[in-house]
Amino acid sequence: MKTLLAIILFVLLPTIGLVNTVEVYSLNKMDEPRGYCIDIKGHKSKAKVDRGLQAHTCYSYQGNIAVDQGFDHVKLIRNEFYLPAFNVCMEAESFTTSSEIGLSDCKNENLQKFQWYEKDKIQLIGSTVLCLTIAQSQSRNGGGGLPLHKIKNLSLEICSDHLEPYQVWGIRKVE
């Protein structure tokens, strides 16, 4: 009986509370036909929140949203980029250009306050000239997937027409 309960919990727990998760994905697929999503560095449930965020091949092509790419839809609408499976929020390193994007306990602090701007850009509220941006550099290969998943860095950069292809985002739910 204990073994059955353990199996049920192992199967169900990862999805409890994640019903309202969505992925935040780049509207520009760049060099990755499956697209790029905001992703915690590391592998799915073993992701390392202390290593921050990256742009990574979206896992939705597999039929669901991975826990390390799943944002709470309700909180996202309220400008809180919360990843419920890890109980952390997206956080900028600083209010400066090239600031890295990390994760931290949700404290409603200024560096955790992002907003949707012009419907498809993500800006740090305290500095409306900075947009969440995918690196223009060549992608690097991830550790899995067929074909191999791709990874790019994320940072805050000046919102501009020149960088717009790397600064436009959407949200989607897998049905």
C-alpha positions as CSV (number, residue, x, y, z in Angstrom):
1,M,0.0,0.0,0.0
2,K,2.8,2.4,0.9
3,T,4.5,1.6,-2.5
4,L,1.3,2.4,-4.4
5,L,0.8,5.7,-2.5
6,A,4.5,6.6,-3.2
7,I,4.0,5.9,-6.9
8,I,0.8,7.9,-7.1
9,L,2.4,10.9,-5.3
10,F,5.5,10.6,-7.6
11,V,3.3,10.8,-10.7
12,L,0.8,13.4,-9.4
13,L,2.8,15.8,-7.4
14,P,4.7,17.4,-10.3
15,T,1.4,18.4,-11.8
16,I,-0.5,19.5,-8.8
17,G,-0.7,23.3,-8.7
18,L,0.8,23.5,-12.2
19,V,-2.5,23.5,-14.1
20,N,-2.3,27.2,-14.8
21,T,1.3,27.2,-16.0
22,V,2.3,28.7,-19.3
23,E,5.6,29.1,-21.1
24,V,7.1,32.4,-22.0
25,Y,8.5,32.0,-25.5
26,S,10.3,34.1,-28.0
27,L,8.2,35.2,-31.0
28,N,11.3,34.9,-33.1
29,K,12.4,31.3,-33.5
30,M,15.9,32.3,-34.7
31,D,18.0,29.2,-35.3
32,E,15.6,26.8,-33.4
33,P,12.5,25.6,-35.2
34,R,11.0,24.5,-31.8
35,G,11.5,28.0,-30.5
36,Y,13.1,29.4,-27.4
37,C,11.5,29.7,-23.9
38,I,12.6,31.2,-20.7
39,D,14.2,28.3,-18.8
40,I,15.9,27.6,-15.5
41,K,19.5,26.4,-16.1
42,G,19.7,22.7,-15.4
43,H,17.4,19.8,-16.4
44,K,13.7,20.0,-15.8
45,S,12.9,19.0,-12.2
46,K,16.7,19.0,-11.4
47,A,17.2,22.6,-12.6
48,K,19.4,24.8,-10.4
49,V,17.7,28.0,-9.4
50,D,21.0,29.5,-8.2
51,R,22.3,29.3,-11.7
52,G,19.6,31.7,-13.1
53,L,17.7,31.8,-16.4
54,Q,18.5,31.2,-20.0
55,A,16.7,30.9,-23.4
56,H,16.3,27.2,-24.1
57,T,14.5,25.1,-26.6
58,C,10.8,25.1,-25.6
59,Y,9.8,21.7,-24.3
60,S,6.2,22.1,-25.4
61,Y,6.9,20.2,-28.6
62,Q,6.9,17.2,-26.3
63,G,3.3,17.8,-25.5
64,N,3.5,19.6,-22.1
65,I,5.3,22.5,-20.4
66,A,8.4,21.5,-18.4
67,V,8.5,22.5,-14.8
68,D,11.6,24.6,-15.4
69,Q,9.8,26.6,-18.1
70,G,6.4,26.8,-16.4
71,F,5.2,30.2,-15.2
72,D,2.1,30.8,-13.2
73,H,-0.3,32.4,-15.7
74,V,-2.4,34.3,-13.1
75,K,0.7,35.9,-11.5
76,L,2.2,36.6,-14.9
77,I,-0.7,38.7,-15.8
78,R,0.0,40.7,-12.6
79,N,3.6,41.2,-13.7
80,E,5.1,38.5,-11.4
81,F,7.2,36.0,-13.3
82,Y,6.7,33.1,-10.8
83,L,7.8,29.5,-11.4
84,P,5.6,27.5,-9.1
85,A,7.5,24.2,-9.3
86,F,10.5,25.9,-7.7
87,N,8.7,28.6,-5.7
88,V,10.9,31.4,-7.1
89,C,10.6,34.6,-9.2
90,M,12.5,36.0,-12.1
91,E,14.9,38.7,-10.9
92,A,17.3,41.1,-12.6
93,E,20.8,41.4,-11.3
94,S,20.6,45.2,-11.5
95,F,19.0,48.2,-13.3
96,T,21.9,48.3,-15.8
97,T,22.4,47.2,-19.4
98,S,23.6,43.6,-19.8
99,S,22.3,42.7,-16.3
100,E,21.9,38.9,-16.0
101,I,18.5,37.4,-15.2
102,G,18.4,35.2,-12.1
103,L,15.9,33.7,-9.7
104,S,15.1,34.4,-6.0
105,D,12.5,33.9,-3.4
106,C,9.5,36.1,-4.3
107,K,9.7,39.3,-2.3
108,N,7.9,41.8,-4.6
109,E,11.2,43.7,-4.8
110,N,12.0,46.2,-7.5
111,L,14.3,43.9,-9.4
112,Q,11.5,41.3,-9.6
113,K,8.9,43.7,-11.0
114,F,8.6,43.1,-14.8
115,Q,5.9,44.3,-17.1
116,W,4.5,43.5,-20.5
117,Y,5.2,46.5,-22.8
118,E,3.7,47.0,-26.2
119,K,2.0,43.6,-25.7
120,D,5.2,41.6,-26.6
121,K,8.2,43.1,-24.7
122,I,9.1,42.4,-21.1
123,Q,10.6,45.3,-19.3
124,L,11.9,45.9,-15.8
125,I,9.4,48.3,-14.3
126,G,12.0,50.5,-12.6
127,S,13.8,51.0,-15.9
128,T,11.5,51.2,-18.8
129,V,14.4,51.4,-21.3
130,L,15.6,47.9,-20.5
131,C,14.0,44.8,-22.2
132,L,14.5,41.1,-21.6
133,T,16.7,40.1,-24.5
134,I,18.0,36.9,-26.0
135,A,21.7,37.0,-26.9
136,Q,22.4,37.5,-30.6
137,S,25.4,35.2,-30.4
138,Q,25.5,31.7,-31.8
139,S,23.5,29.2,-29.7
140,R,25.2,26.4,-27.9
141,N,24.0,22.8,-27.7
142,G,22.2,21.6,-24.7
143,G,22.6,18.1,-23.2
144,G,19.6,16.4,-24.6
145,G,16.8,16.3,-27.2
146,L,16.7,15.0,-30.8
147,P,17.8,17.1,-32.5
148,L,19.9,18.5,-29.6
149,H,18.3,21.4,-27.7
150,K,19.7,24.8,-28.1
151,I,20.6,27.4,-25.5
152,K,21.2,31.2,-25.6
153,N,21.9,33.7,-22.8
154,L,19.3,36.1,-21.4
155,S,20.0,39.7,-20.2
156,L,18.5,43.1,-20.0
157,E,19.4,45.3,-22.9
158,I,18.2,48.7,-24.2
159,C,14.8,48.3,-25.9
160,S,15.4,49.0,-29.6
161,D,14.3,48.4,-33.1
162,H,17.6,46.8,-33.9
163,L,17.2,44.2,-31.0
164,E,13.5,43.8,-31.4
165,P,13.7,40.3,-32.9
166,Y,15.5,39.2,-29.7
167,Q,13.1,41.1,-27.4
168,V,9.6,40.0,-28.4
169,W,7.8,37.4,-26.3
170,G,4.5,35.6,-26.0
171,I,2.8,33.2,-23.6
172,R,1.2,30.0,-24.4
173,K,-0.5,27.0,-22.7
174,V,-0.3,23.5,-24.0
175,E,-3.7,21.9,-24.4
